[in-house]
Amino acid sequence: MHNSRNLRTVFFIITFFVLFSAIAAGVYSRMAKPQKKAITTPIEIVEKVRGEGATKISFRNTSNKTINALQVSVSGSIFMVEFLDADEPKRRLKPGGIYEEWFPTAGSNDTDVSVLAVVFEDKTGVGDERFVEEVLEARRGVKKQLMQFEVLLSNTLASANIDGATLDKLITQLDNPVVDDLSDPGGVRLGQRKARQQIRHDLEALKRRVGREPHFNIRDGLTMVERRHSERVAEIQ
């Protein structure tokens, strides 16, 4: 009984860690059907380490170009790994570099992993063309959503008084549905929702900090969020 309780605790901790890491590192999952034909990419699967409910996978860049996005299939689920969403120094995978990430998996069988697409820093890509294009489309959607939020945040920072209620109002406004342009492809729509999730993550992290440090200057915190998002928009250019 004691061991069973310990296993459940370990499973919860690992599951929470995987989900939190996925948001922070820019890993996004959805179901899709990759092409059946063999795909050759400049990525080597170095190691797979199984945990309770998750597997840590190590990827090596075997090309002579810097990589900033991957699309990978892990046990039938497709994951977009967007390095531009991470903080330095994890915003790119340099030649010869190794990237490690935990992916949610189930069952005791060997985890099936394949790399579907690779996007380089120069905006070229190799692999399944659909998944390369989806990364580029998603970035356009991220940029679109960040620029819309930039206007809202700029107007907020122009206010004379900024307090906890101001921060709560910003978070509440993120509950409004994303407005899609009917002409936008699916990747752009995915990117908009991804950016909305990232914005909420940043604001809620700021709110938690204010809870821990009541005298922390909220205006300074929002200014840091604004700067970070501006840098991301510039990186997507």
Secondary structure, 3 states (H helix, E strand, C coil): CHHHHHHHHHHHHHHHHHHHHHHHHCEEEECCCCCCCCCCCCEEEEEEEECCCEEEEEEEECCCCCEEEEEEEECCEEEEEEHHHCCCCCCCECCCCEEEEEEECCCCCCCCEEEEEEEECCCCEEECHHHHHHHHHHHHHHHHHHHHHHHHHHHHHCCCCCCHHHHHHHHHHCCCCCCCCCCCCHHHHHHHHHHHHHHHHHHHHHHHHHHHCCCCCHHHHHHHHHHHHHHHHHHHC
